[in-house]
Amino acid sequence: MVDFMALVRLAGGIMFTPLSDDVLMMGYAALRIREGMHPILIWLAAWPVFFIAFAWFYLLARFFREIPLVKRLMKSKFLEQAESILERRGLWAIGLSFFLPGVRHPIHYVAGLLGYPLPRYLVMTFVAAGLYTGLWTFLIVRIGEAVTWSELGIWLSEHPSMVFLIVAALLTIIISGVVHAKRRNRLKKEEEFVTE
């Protein structure tokens, strides 16, 4: 049977904590598999939770859009550019955001803030949430078939240096990306200064 409190915790984690949605979905799927829940039920239970949580981001931003202070801020050049991107690539940006950590939540807030058409937003969010939760459920089931979670825990406890190497590699990638982005922005500003 479906544990409704687990679904409430999943929704709360998505909407109110800084935890990664990927981690939340992996944890939810792994725990339900361990309890013997069928993978299709896991997917069908998680799908509406993600849909509702991301619709919440949109509706929350839509609400704040009506506040006078926010209306004044919406005249900024950044939001005008974001609006043009959303108009040109809106559906794809919204759909792909589910698979891109870091922009997953902001794109939904921006869509609400800029008043992206609600029916189109809801359709794409519904489809993308289904693909996202289905993919994670499939991956967790396949990982569980290949390696049991207890075997994985034993292996990690025997090889803690691998965890350190993985974390170090991820940090290196993130830091190099940030440094590269800062360098690119600095060069862009220098070019703009020269052209003026």
C-alpha positions in Angstrom: 0.0 0.0 0.0 1.0 3.6 -0.5 2.4 5.3 2.6 0.8 8.8 2.5 3.0 10.2 5.2 6.0 9.3 3.1 4.5 11.2 0.2 3.8 14.2 2.4 7.5 14.1 3.6 8.6 13.8 0.0 6.5 16.9 -1.0 7.7 18.8 2.0 11.3 18.0 1.2 10.9 19.2 -2.3 9.1 22.4 -1.4 10.7 23.5 1.9 14.2 22.1 2.2 17.5 22.7 0.3 17.9 19.0 -0.2 18.4 17.8 -3.8 15.3 16.5 -5.5 17.4 13.7 -6.9 18.5 12.6 -3.4 14.9 12.8 -2.2 13.6 10.8 -5.1 16.3 8.2 -4.8 15.7 7.8 -1.0 12.0 7.6 -1.5 12.3 4.9 -4.2 14.9 2.9 -2.4 12.9 2.8 0.9 9.7 1.8 -0.9 11.5 -0.9 -2.8 13.0 -2.2 0.5 9.4 -2.3 1.8 8.4 -4.4 -1.2 6.3 -1.8 -3.0 6.0 -2.5 -6.8 8.1 0.0 -8.9 5.1 1.0 -10.9 3.3 2.1 -7.7 6.4 3.9 -6.6 6.4 5.9 -9.9 2.7 6.5 -9.9 2.8 7.8 -6.3 5.8 10.0 -6.8 4.7 11.5 -10.1 1.8 13.6 -8.7 3.9 14.7 -5.7 6.5 16.2 -8.0 3.9 17.7 -10.2 2.1 19.4 -7.3 5.4 20.6 -5.7 6.6 22.2 -8.9 3.1 23.7 -9.6 3.5 25.2 -6.1 6.7 27.0 -7.1 4.9 28.5 -10.1 1.8 29.6 -8.2 3.9 31.0 -5.3 5.9 33.2 -7.7 2.6 34.1 -9.5 1.3 35.3 -6.2 4.4 37.4 -5.3 4.2 38.9 -8.8 1.2 41.0 -7.7 3.1 42.7 -4.8 4.0 46.3 -5.7 7.7 46.0 -4.7 8.1 42.9 -6.9 6.3 44.6 -9.8 9.0 47.4 -9.7 11.8 44.8 -9.7 10.3 43.1 -12.7 11.2 45.9 -14.9 14.9 44.9 -14.7 16.8 44.0 -17.8 17.5 40.5 -16.3 13.8 39.6 -16.1 13.1 41.0 -19.6 15.8 38.7 -20.9 14.5 35.8 -18.9 11.0 36.5 -20.3 12.3 36.5 -23.9 14.1 33.2 -23.3 11.0 31.7 -21.7 8.9 32.9 -24.7 11.3 31.3 -27.2 12.2 28.1 -25.4 9.6 28.1 -22.6 8.3 24.6 -22.8 11.7 23.0 -23.4 13.3 25.1 -20.6 10.5 24.1 -18.2 10.7 20.4 -19.2 14.4 20.0 -19.2 14.8 21.9 -15.9 13.7 18.7 -14.1 16.9 17.0 -15.3 19.2 20.0 -14.6 20.1 20.5 -10.9 20.7 24.1 -10.1 18.0 25.5 -12.4 15.3 23.0 -11.6 13.5 25.2 -9.0 14.5 28.7 -10.3 13.0 28.1 -13.8 9.6 27.3 -12.3 9.8 30.4 -10.1 10.7 32.5 -13.1 7.9 31.0 -15.1 5.4 32.0 -12.4 7.0 35.4 -11.9 6.8 36.2 -15.6 3.3 34.9 -15.9 4.0 32.1 -18.3 0.7 30.7 -19.6 -0.7 28.3 -16.9 -2.2 25.6 -19.1 1.0 25.1 -21.1 3.1 25.2 -17.9 0.9 22.6 -16.3 1.0 20.2 -19.3 4.8 20.4 -19.6 5.3 20.1 -15.9 3.0 17.1 -15.7 4.8 15.3 -18.6 8.3 16.2 -17.3 7.5 15.1 -13.7 6.3 11.8 -15.0 9.5 11.3 -17.0 11.7 12.4 -14.1 10.1 10.2 -11.5 9.9 7.3 -13.9 13.6 7.5 -14.8 14.7 7.7 -11.2 12.4 4.8 -10.2 13.8 2.7 -13.1 17.4 3.5 -12.2 17.0 2.7 -8.5 15.2 -0.6 -9.3 18.1 -1.5 -11.7 20.8 -0.5 -9.2 19.0 -2.6 -6.6 18.9 -5.6 -8.8 22.6 -5.3 -9.7 23.9 -4.5 -6.2 21.9 -4.7 -3.0 22.0 -1.6 -0.7 23.7 -3.5 2.1 26.4 -4.7 -0.3 26.9 -1.1 -1.4 27.2 0.1 2.2 29.7 -2.7 3.0 31.8 -1.8 -0.1 31.8 1.9 0.8 32.8 1.2 4.4 35.7 -0.9 3.1 36.7 1.7 0.5 36.2 5.1 2.2 38.9 6.6 -0.1 36.6 6.1 -3.1 33.9 8.3 -1.4 36.6 10.9 -0.9 37.8 10.7 -4.5 34.2 11.0 -5.8 33.5 14.0 -3.6 36.9 15.6 -4.6 36.2 15.1 -8.3 32.7 16.7 -8.0 34.1 19.6 -6.0 36.9 20.1 -8.6 34.3 20.1 -11.4 32.1 22.6 -9.6 34.9 24.9 -8.7 36.4 24.9 -12.2 33.0 25.7 -13.6 32.6 28.6 -11.2 36.1 29.9 -12.0 35.5 29.6 -15.7 32.1 31.4 -15.5 33.7 34.3 -13.5 36.6 34.5 -16.0 34.1 34.6 -18.9 32.0 37.3 -17.2 35.2 39.4 -16.5 36.3 39.1 -20.1 32.8 40.0 -21.3 32.8 43.1 -19.1 36.2 44.1 -20.3 35.0 43.8 -23.9 32.0 45.9 -23.2 34.2 48.5 -21.5 36.5 48.6 -24.5 33.6 49.0 -27.0 32.2 51.9 -25.0 
